[in-house]
Amino acid sequence: MHRHSKQRKLILEVLRQSKDHPSADWVYREVKRGIPNISLGTVYRNLKLLQGAGEITEISCDGSEGRFDGNPHLHYHITCNKCGKIKDVDNIILHDIEDKVAVSTGFKITNHCVGFAGICNECQHDTH
């Protein structure tokens, strides 16, 4: 990747510190605290550059608004259908699915995306 600009470094830092899988708008608001004159377009461009370099991932398995993850390593996510919270699903990777899909399609698999949905503990116990 090209050298990191001040903006790109701060965007990456904000994402790596967040475990909430934020939207680009949230990242923009956070980065704006440190760089008040940054534009939303600059944030979007840098998110795409970081994603293209494999330093972050965009979570968009379910087709909803793109959310970003500072952890670029293969892992899955689960999204609450009520509040929209996204959590990592750790220690479960379905490597054999790549082999099965490769055999079935003839493709060389380079990555896969698996997303889960449900109701989080907080929303299950919310009486409102």
Backbone torsions as a table, in degrees:
resi	resn	phi	psi	omega
1	MET	NA	150.7	176.1
2	HIS	-62.6	164.6	-179.1
3	ARG	-57.6	147.8	-179.1
4	HIS	-77.0	128.3	172.3
5	SER	-76.7	166.2	176.4
6	LYS	-56.3	-43.1	-179.3
7	GLN	-63.6	-46.6	-177.3
8	ARG	-64.2	-39.5	178.4
9	LYS	-61.1	-44.5	-178.4
10	LEU	-68.3	-40.1	177.9
11	ILE	-60.9	-45.1	179.4
12	LEU	-63.9	-42.2	178.5
13	GLU	-61.4	-44.9	179.1
14	VAL	-60.2	-44.2	-179.2
15	LEU	-68.0	-39.8	-179.1
16	ARG	-67.8	-27.4	-179.9
17	GLN	-85.3	-16.9	-177.8
18	SER	-94.1	134.9	175.1
19	LYS	-107.0	8.2	-174.1
20	ASP	-95.0	0.6	180.0
21	HIS	53.8	64.8	-171.6
22	PRO	-73.9	162.1	173.7
23	SER	-80.4	167.0	177.0
24	ALA	-61.6	-37.2	179.0
25	ASP	-62.8	-40.6	178.2
26	TRP	-65.2	-44.6	178.2
27	VAL	-58.8	-44.4	179.0
28	TYR	-56.8	-48.0	-179.2
29	ARG	-61.8	-40.0	180.0
30	GLU	-68.8	-44.5	-178.4
31	VAL	-67.1	-33.7	-179.3
32	LYS	-61.4	-25.1	176.5
33	ARG	-62.5	-39.1	-178.5
34	GLY	-90.4	-28.2	-179.6
35	ILE	-131.7	83.4	-172.8
36	PRO	-57.3	-28.0	-176.4
37	ASN	-94.2	9.7	179.9
38	ILE	-71.3	145.4	179.1
39	SER	-100.8	158.4	176.8
40	LEU	-61.3	-38.0	178.0
41	GLY	-60.3	-39.1	177.6
42	THR	-64.5	-40.4	178.1
43	VAL	-63.0	-47.4	179.3
44	TYR	-59.6	-45.1	-179.6
45	ARG	-61.2	-43.1	-179.3
46	ASN	-70.4	-34.4	175.1
47	LEU	-61.7	-42.8	179.0
48	LYS	-65.4	-40.9	177.4
49	LEU	-62.9	-44.9	178.8
50	LEU	-64.0	-38.8	177.7
51	GLN	-65.7	-45.7	179.2
52	GLY	-61.8	-30.0	179.0
53	ALA	-84.3	-3.3	179.0
54	GLY	78.2	16.4	-178.7
55	GLU	-88.7	-21.4	175.6
56	ILE	-139.6	167.7	174.1
57	THR	-126.7	153.2	173.5
58	GLU	-104.2	129.0	-179.9
59	ILE	-92.7	111.6	-179.2
60	SER	-149.7	30.2	-179.8
61	CYS	-57.4	-39.5	-173.4
62	ASP	-92.5	5.1	177.0
63	GLY	80.9	5.5	179.7
64	SER	-83.6	-177.2	179.1
65	GLU	-50.3	136.5	179.2
66	GLY	-61.9	131.6	174.4
67	ARG	-121.5	153.3	-171.9
68	PHE	-118.9	149.1	-176.0
69	ASP	-130.1	125.5	178.1
70	GLY	-75.9	-5.4	177.1
71	ASN	-98.4	105.4	-175.8
72	PRO	-82.0	-5.4	-177.3
73	HIS	-76.9	148.6	-177.7
74	LEU	-58.0	120.8	173.2
75	HIS	-160.5	165.6	-175.9
76	TYR	-107.2	168.4	-179.0
77	HIS	-131.5	154.3	172.7
78	ILE	-128.1	133.7	-175.4
79	THR	-114.9	134.1	176.1
80	CYS	-77.5	127.1	179.1
81	ASN	-68.2	-20.4	-178.3
82	LYS	-91.8	-56.7	-172.8
83	CYS	-99.1	-12.6	177.7
84	GLY	83.8	1.7	178.4
85	LYS	-59.9	141.4	177.1
86	ILE	-118.4	130.6	178.2
87	LYS	-123.6	151.8	173.9
88	ASP	-74.7	144.7	169.6
89	VAL	-105.5	105.1	-174.6
90	ASP	-91.4	153.8	170.6
91	ASN	66.6	18.4	175.9
92	ILE	-131.8	107.9	177.5
93	ILE	-128.0	128.0	-176.9
94	LEU	-93.8	69.3	-177.5
95	HIS	-62.0	-35.4	-177.1
96	ASP	-65.4	-21.5	178.9
97	ILE	-66.3	-34.3	178.7
98	GLU	-62.9	-44.1	178.9
99	ASP	-62.9	-42.5	-179.5
100	LYS	-64.7	-42.6	179.1
101	VAL	-67.7	-39.2	178.8
102	ALA	-61.6	-45.6	179.3
103	VAL	-64.2	-43.1	-177.1
104	SER	-67.3	-35.6	-172.7
105	THR	-108.3	-18.3	-174.8
106	GLY	82.7	1.0	179.2
107	PHE	-77.8	152.6	165.4
108	LYS	-91.7	113.4	-175.3
109	ILE	-78.8	128.2	179.3
110	THR	-109.3	-18.1	-179.4
111	ASN	-170.8	163.0	171.1
112	HIS	-146.7	160.3	-176.6
113	CYS	-128.7	122.2	176.7
114	VAL	-126.4	128.5	178.2
115	GLY	-127.5	144.9	178.6
116	PHE	-117.6	155.4	177.2
117	ALA	-136.7	151.8	179.3
118	GLY	-176.9	-158.8	178.4
119	ILE	-118.4	122.4	-177.5
120	CYS	-68.4	165.7	-179.2
121	ASN	-57.4	-42.7	-178.2
122	GLU	-62.1	-44.2	-178.6
123	CYS	-72.1	-28.7	176.6
124	GLN	-65.2	-30.8	-177.2
125	HIS	-100.0	0.2	179.1
126	ASP	-76.8	123.8	-176.4
127	THR	-95.1	1.7	-178.1
128	HIS	-84.7	NA	NA
